[in-house]
Amino acid sequence: MSEAIALESVSKRYGSKTIIHDISFSVAKGEIVGFLGPNGAGKTTTMRMIAGFTTATSGVVRVAGYDMATDNQAAARRLGYLPEQPPLYDVLDVSSYLRFVARVKGVPRAAIARELDRVGNACRLETVMRREIYKLSKGYRQRLGLAQALLGDPDVLLLDEPTAGLDPGQIQETREVIRAFGREHAVLISTHILPEVTLMCHRVAIINHGRLLAIDSPAGLQQASAQSNRVTLLVTGPAEALRAALMAIDGVNEVSMQAPADGNGLLSIDCQTDARAAIECEIARAVTARWSLHRLQREQPTLENVFLRYVQDGTA
C-alpha cells in the first residue's frame, strides 16, 4: 500500500511552547487510522498541519506525495477535510452550499449534479437539500460537513470528531459512509471516542501532550499491553503472607491490596499479570491452599484500559 499521508519527525511550536513533539506516522491508501487522545492532546493541531491550515515548525508533512510546505495547493486538490466545527455558510441552502464547494474544489460543471447526488445520498441529506443551513439540526450540520469533505472524490479524507452531535442511528450511517470511503482511499479520524476506532479503524495512533505514544492495530495494542491483564480477588487472610504467595507465582508482576470499609478481615487484591492463559487458576490454587477465597475475576485488556494506561503513563 502506498502512503497517502506521511509525517516525518514533525514538530509544531508557538513561540517558546512546543505543541507537537517530533511525531512520525503514515496512512496508506485503503486504510482507516484512528487518531486517539484526550482533549488538548494535539490531535486538531496535527490535523490542521496535514490539511495545510498551519505549517510544521520542523519535519515534513506529505499528502498524496506532495510536501505541504512547498506544494500546498496541489495537495489540497487531493484532500477532503471535516474540521471539528464544519465550515458552513448559514445563509445558503444545502444544495447551493454543496454546489459552491464543488466549484471551489474544481469539480467539472457537467459533473456537479452527479456529485451532489452521490454525497447527498451517502450522507442522507436528500430530504434537506433545499433547506437553509441555519435551520438544520446539529446532526444534519455534521452530515453536511462530511458531505462537503467527500465532494470531488479526494484521495485523502481528514475527519475531526466526525460523529459529534449525531444520534445513534446517524452515527451508524456515518460509520458506514466512512468504511465505504476507506476501501479505496486514506482516512484519518481524530476522536476521543474509543468505540469509533474499534469499529472502523485498521490502526490506532495514541497521542498525548503532543507526543505519539503508540501506533498499532486495536488488537495489536491490546496484545502488546500485557500489563493491562488483571486478576482481582476478595480474600480473607493475612496481607503480607498473601502478597508473598501471589508474587511467588510466575506471571504475577505486581500486587496491590486494600481492606474494604467494614470488610471484617476481607482484602481486595489486584494482581497485574502476564497475558498467558490459565494464570487465574494458579492464583486460585495458591490462595485456597491456605486461605478463604470469596471472589476471583480475570480482566483482559480492552482498548479502553490500554489507552488509559498509555495516557496515564505518558510514555509508550
C-alpha positions as CSV (number, residue, x, y, z in Angstrom):
1,M,0.0,0.0,0.0
2,S,1.3,3.5,-0.9
3,E,1.5,6.2,1.7
4,A,-1.2,8.8,1.2
5,I,-0.4,10.7,4.4
6,A,3.1,10.8,5.8
7,L,4.5,12.7,8.8
8,E,8.3,12.6,9.3
9,S,9.7,14.0,12.6
10,V,7.1,16.7,12.7
11,S,7.1,19.3,15.5
12,K,5.0,22.5,16.0
13,R,5.9,25.4,18.2
14,Y,4.1,28.6,19.0
15,G,6.7,30.9,20.4
16,S,8.7,29.0,23.1
17,K,5.9,26.5,23.6
18,T,6.1,23.2,21.8
19,I,2.7,21.8,20.9
20,I,3.7,18.7,18.8
21,H,6.9,16.8,19.6
22,D,8.7,15.0,16.8
23,I,5.9,12.7,15.6
24,S,6.1,10.3,12.7
25,F,3.4,8.1,11.2
26,S,1.7,7.3,7.9
27,V,-1.7,6.4,6.5
28,A,-1.9,4.2,3.4
29,K,-4.4,4.1,0.6
30,G,-7.2,1.7,1.6
31,E,-6.6,2.3,5.3
32,I,-8.6,4.0,8.1
33,V,-6.4,5.2,11.0
34,G,-7.9,6.5,14.3
35,F,-6.1,9.4,15.9
36,L,-6.9,8.9,19.5
37,G,-6.2,11.1,22.5
38,P,-7.8,13.2,25.3
39,N,-8.9,16.8,24.7
40,G,-5.9,19.0,24.3
41,A,-3.6,16.2,23.3
42,G,-2.6,17.8,20.0
43,K,-5.0,16.0,17.6
44,T,-6.5,19.0,16.0
45,T,-3.2,20.8,15.6
46,T,-1.8,17.8,13.8
47,M,-4.9,17.5,11.6
48,R,-4.5,21.2,10.7
49,M,-0.9,20.7,9.7
50,I,-1.9,17.8,7.4
51,A,-4.7,19.9,5.9
52,G,-2.4,22.8,5.3
53,F,-4.1,25.3,7.6
54,T,-0.8,25.7,9.5
55,T,2.7,24.7,8.8
56,A,5.1,22.4,10.7
57,T,7.9,24.2,12.6
58,S,10.2,21.3,11.7
59,G,9.8,17.9,9.9
60,V,7.9,17.0,6.7
61,V,4.2,16.6,6.1
62,R,3.2,14.9,2.8
63,V,-0.3,14.4,1.4
64,A,-0.7,12.2,-1.7
65,G,3.0,12.6,-2.3
66,Y,3.1,16.4,-2.1
67,D,5.1,18.3,0.5
68,M,2.6,20.6,2.3
69,A,5.4,23.2,2.8
70,T,6.0,23.6,-0.9
71,D,3.1,22.0,-2.8
72,N,0.2,23.0,-0.6
73,Q,-2.3,23.8,-3.4
74,A,-1.6,20.5,-5.3
75,A,-2.1,18.6,-2.1
76,A,-5.3,20.4,-1.3
77,R,-6.9,19.1,-4.5
78,R,-6.4,15.6,-3.3
79,L,-7.8,16.2,0.2
80,G,-11.2,16.4,1.9
81,Y,-11.3,17.9,5.4
82,L,-14.0,17.9,8.0
83,P,-12.8,20.2,10.9
84,E,-14.3,19.9,14.4
85,Q,-16.6,22.8,13.5
86,P,-17.9,22.2,9.9
87,P,-17.3,25.2,7.6
88,L,-20.9,26.0,6.7
89,Y,-22.5,29.2,5.3
90,D,-25.8,29.6,7.1
91,V,-27.3,32.0,4.5
92,L,-27.2,29.3,1.8
93,D,-29.4,26.2,1.4
94,V,-27.8,22.8,1.4
95,S,-27.8,22.4,-2.4
96,S,-26.3,25.8,-3.0
97,Y,-23.6,25.4,-0.5
98,L,-22.6,22.0,-1.9
99,R,-22.5,23.5,-5.4
100,F,-20.3,26.3,-4.2
101,V,-17.9,23.9,-2.6
102,A,-17.9,21.7,-5.7
103,R,-16.9,24.7,-7.8
104,V,-14.2,25.7,-5.4
105,K,-12.8,22.2,-5.5
106,G,-12.7,22.3,-9.3
107,V,-15.4,19.6,-9.9
108,P,-16.2,19.9,-13.7
109,R,-19.5,21.7,-14.2
110,A,-21.1,18.8,-16.0
111,A,-20.3,16.5,-13.0
112,I,-21.6,18.7,-10.2
113,A,-25.2,17.5,-10.2
114,R,-23.9,13.9,-10.1
115,E,-21.5,14.7,-7.3
116,L,-24.3,16.3,-5.3
117,D,-26.5,13.2,-5.7
118,R,-23.6,11.0,-4.7
119,V,-22.6,12.8,-1.5
120,G,-26.2,13.7,-0.6
121,N,-27.3,10.1,-0.8
122,A,-24.2,8.9,1.1
123,C,-24.8,11.3,3.9
124,R,-28.6,11.0,4.0
125,L,-29.2,14.6,3.0
126,E,-31.9,14.1,0.3
127,T,-34.8,15.5,2.4
128,V,-33.0,18.7,3.3
129,M,-31.3,19.7,0.1
130,R,-33.4,22.9,-0.3
131,R,-33.4,23.8,3.4
132,E,-31.4,26.8,4.6
133,I,-28.4,25.7,6.6
134,Y,-29.2,27.8,9.6
135,K,-32.4,25.8,10.1
136,L,-30.5,22.4,10.2
137,S,-30.1,20.4,13.4
138,K,-26.6,19.8,14.7
139,G,-26.8,16.2,13.4
140,Y,-27.6,17.4,9.8
141,R,-24.9,20.1,10.1
142,Q,-22.4,17.4,10.9
143,R,-23.6,15.3,7.9
144,L,-23.4,18.3,5.6
145,G,-19.8,18.9,6.8
146,L,-19.0,15.3,5.9
147,A,-20.7,15.7,2.5
148,Q,-18.5,18.7,1.6
149,A,-15.4,16.8,2.6
150,L,-16.4,13.9,0.2
151,L,-17.0,16.2,-2.8
152,G,-14.6,15.7,-5.6
153,D,-13.7,12.1,-4.5
154,P,-10.5,13.1,-2.7
155,D,-7.6,10.7,-2.2
156,V,-7.3,11.6,1.4
157,L,-10.1,12.3,4.0
158,L,-9.4,14.0,7.3
159,L,-12.2,13.8,9.8
160,D,-12.0,15.7,13.2
161,E,-14.7,14.2,15.5
162,P,-16.9,13.2,12.6
163,T,-19.8,11.7,14.8
164,A,-20.0,14.6,17.3
165,G,-23.6,15.6,17.8
166,L,-25.2,12.7,16.0
167,D,-27.8,10.3,17.4
168,P,-27.1,6.5,17.4
169,G,-28.8,5.9,14.0
170,Q,-26.9,8.8,12.4
171,I,-23.6,7.5,13.9
172,Q,-24.1,4.1,12.4
173,E,-24.9,5.7,9.0
174,T,-21.8,7.9,9.2
175,R,-19.6,4.9,10.1
176,E,-20.9,3.0,7.0
177,V,-20.0,6.0,4.8
178,I,-16.5,6.2,6.2
179,R,-15.9,2.5,5.9
180,A,-17.0,2.5,2.3
181,F,-14.8,5.5,1.5
182,G,-11.9,3.9,3.3
183,R,-11.8,0.9,1.0
184,E,-10.2,2.9,-1.8
185,H,-8.9,6.0,0.0
186,A,-6.8,7.0,3.0
187,V,-8.8,8.2,6.0
188,L,-7.5,9.7,9.3
189,I,-10.1,10.1,12.0
190,S,-9.4,12.3,15.1
191,T,-11.5,11.3,18.0
192,H,-11.6,10.7,21.8
193,I,-14.4,8.2,21.5
194,L,-13.0,4.7,21.8
195,P,-15.8,2.7,20.1
196,E,-15.1,4.8,16.9
197,V,-11.7,3.3,16.5
198,T,-12.6,-0.3,17.4
199,L,-15.5,-0.3,14.9
200,M,-13.9,1.5,12.0
201,C,-10.1,1.6,12.1
202,H,-7.4,-0.6,10.9
203,R,-4.8,1.1,13.1
204,V,-4.8,3.4,16.1
205,A,-2.4,6.2,16.9
206,I,-2.4,7.3,20.5
207,I,-1.3,10.9,21.2
208,N,-1.0,12.8,24.5
209,H,0.7,16.1,25.3
210,G,1.7,16.4,21.7
211,R,3.7,13.1,21.8
212,L,2.9,10.0,19.8
213,L,2.8,7.2,22.4
214,A,1.8,4.2,20.2
215,I,0.5,3.2,16.8
216,D,-0.8,-0.3,16.0
217,S,-3.9,-2.2,15.2
218,P,-6.5,-2.3,18.0
219,A,-5.8,-5.9,18.5
220,G,-2.1,-5.3,18.4
221,L,-2.3,-2.6,21.1
222,Q,-4.3,-5.0,23.3
223,Q,-1.8,-7.8,22.8
224,A,1.2,-5.6,23.4
225,S,-0.2,-4.3,26.7
226,A,0.3,-7.3,28.9
227,Q,0.2,-5.1,32.0
228,S,-3.5,-4.4,31.3
229,N,-4.2,-8.1,32.3
230,R,-5.6,-8.1,35.8
231,V,-6.9,-10.7,38.2
232,T,-9.0,-9.2,41.1
233,L,-9.6,-11.2,44.3
234,L,-11.6,-10.9,47.5
235,V,-9.8,-13.0,50.2
236,T,-9.8,-13.5,54.0
237,G,-6.2,-13.8,55.1
238,P,-3.0,-12.0,56.3
239,A,-1.9,-9.3,53.9
240,E,1.9,-9.9,53.9
241,A,1.6,-13.7,53.6
242,L,-0.9,-13.3,50.7
243,R,1.3,-10.8,48.9
244,A,4.3,-13.2,49.2
245,A,2.3,-16.2,48.0
246,L,1.0,-14.3,45.0
247,M,4.3,-12.7,44.0
248,A,5.8,-16.2,44.0
249,I,3.6,-17.2,41.1
250,D,5.3,-16.9,37.7
251,G,3.5,-14.3,35.7
252,V,2.2,-12.2,38.6
253,N,4.1,-8.8,38.2
254,E,2.5,-6.6,40.8
255,V,0.1,-7.0,43.7
256,S,-1.9,-4.2,45.4
257,M,-4.2,-4.7,48.4
258,Q,-6.9,-2.7,50.1
259,A,-9.1,-3.5,53.0
260,P,-12.7,-2.6,52.2
261,A,-14.5,-0.5,54.8
262,D,-16.2,-2.8,57.3
263,G,-14.7,-5.7,55.5
264,N,-14.4,-7.9,58.6
265,G,-10.9,-9.1,57.6
266,L,-11.5,-9.2,53.9
267,L,-8.9,-8.0,51.5
268,S,-9.5,-6.6,48.0
269,I,-6.5,-7.7,45.9
270,D,-5.5,-6.5,42.4
271,C,-2.8,-8.6,40.6
272,Q,-1.2,-7.3,37.4
273,T,-0.3,-10.4,35.4
274,D,1.1,-11.6,32.1
275,A,-1.2,-12.3,29.2
276,R,-0.8,-16.1,29.4
277,A,-3.9,-18.3,29.7
278,A,-5.0,-20.0,33.0
279,I,-2.9,-17.8,35.3
280,E,-6.1,-17.2,37.3
281,C,-6.2,-20.9,38.1
282,E,-2.7,-20.8,39.6
283,I,-3.7,-17.8,41.7
284,A,-6.8,-19.6,42.9
285,R,-4.9,-22.7,43.9
286,A,-2.2,-20.7,45.8
287,V,-4.9,-18.8,47.7
288,T,-7.3,-21.6,48.5
289,A,-4.5,-23.8,49.8
290,R,-4.2,-21.7,52.9
291,W,-6.9,-19.0,53.0
292,S,-10.6,-18.3,52.1
293,L,-11.2,-17.1,48.5
294,H,-14.6,-15.3,48.2
295,R,-14.3,-14.0,44.6
296,L,-11.9,-14.1,41.6
297,Q,-12.3,-12.2,38.3
298,R,-10.0,-12.1,35.3
299,E,-9.9,-8.8,33.3
300,Q,-8.2,-9.0,30.0
301,P,-7.1,-5.8,28.2
302,T,-9.6,-3.7,26.3
303,L,-8.7,-0.8,24.1
304,E,-10.1,1.5,26.7
305,N,-7.7,0.4,29.5
306,V,-4.8,0.2,27.1
307,F,-5.5,3.8,26.0
308,L,-5.8,4.9,29.7
309,R,-2.5,3.2,30.6
310,Y,-0.6,4.9,27.8
311,V,-2.1,8.3,28.6
312,Q,-1.6,8.0,32.3
313,D,2.0,6.7,31.9
314,G,2.8,9.4,29.3
315,T,5.2,7.0,27.6
316,A,4.9,4.2,25.1
